[in-house]
């Protein structure tokens, strides 16, 4: 029985991870509808209380897709369901899929204290990781929140702390071994800074360099 349980768990992990990768590929191709359909078809077969980390990842990704697809209330409901469950193996991707939409939704509603508390949780997790992508994404969210609050002093303080201009410049150097997503978030951090400073030509130049990288 024990061996059967392990085999079933391994099969579940493989099946769910495969569906996540298929859905993520659709999302990367800007096909949110197909990505959602892939998640929905699989999740309908397995109830949300199924206790497995790979399944939580797929549910979290579905919530992120709902947010990206301009369905914020549905996204928030699903995120809260996932957070309320048991999430062993809490992955970097899952944390981003859950916390980023919540931070942005709180900021959109003017709930900046709540948004900052969520950001601190994300920053603590990023700081404990060795993932450049996790840290780049989290720093971008911190700058984005400061920009949404209209707090220019905080934004510039963070930009100096994170060396935003230098890291954006490095991100555009193709000789450096960086993941595409890490480059993207470092450059977007620079775009937020230059937009705040009303240096729109520099912001546009960064965006064009990234597109042609």
Residue, then its C-alpha position, 0 to 999 in steps of 0.5 A: x500500500x505504501x509503495x502504491x501511495x508513493x507511485x500515485x503521488x509521483x504520477x500526480x506530481x508528473x501529471x500536474x507539472x506537465x499541465x502547468x508547463x503546457x499552460x505556462x507555454x500558452x501564457x508565454x505566447x500571450x494566449x491567456x484563454x488557452x492557458x486558463x482552459x488547460x488549468x481549468x480542464x485539469x483542476x476540474x478533475x481534482x478538487x481544490x482540497x487535494x493536498x499536493x504542492x504541484x497542484x497548488x502551483x497549478x491553482x496559483x498559476x490559474x489565479x495569476x492568469x485570472x488576474x492577468x485576464x482582468x478578472x481580479x475578483x475571481x483571482x483574489x478568491x482563488x488566491x485566498x483559497x490556495x493560501x488557506x490550504x496546506x502548501x508543502x513545498x512552497x515554491x518561488x513561482x507559487x509565491x509570486x503567483x499568489x502575492x503579486x496580484x494581491x499586492x497590486x489589488x491592494x494598491x489599486x484600492x488604495x490599501x497601501x498598508x496592507x499592500x506593503x505588509x504583503x510586499x514585506x512577506x514577499x521580500x523576506x522570501x526573496x531575501x532567503x532565496x538565491x534566485x536572481x529572478x525572484x529578487x528582481x521581480x520582488x524589487x520591481x514590485x517594491x518600486x511599482x508600489x512606491x510609484x502607485x503610492x505617488x511616493x517619489x522619495x521612497x521610489x528614489x530611495x529604493x532605486x538607489x538601494x537596488x542600484x536600479x540604473x546599473x542593474x538595468x544597464x547590466x541586464x541589457x548586456x547579452x554577454x551576461x548569463x541572465x535569464x530573460x525574465x530577470x533581464x526583463x524585470x531589471x529593465x522594467x525597474x529602470x523604466x519605472x524610475x525614469x518614468x517617475x523622473x519624467x525622463x521619458x526618452x530614457x524610459x523609451x530607450x530602455x524599452x526599445x533596447x529590451x525589445x531588440x535584445 
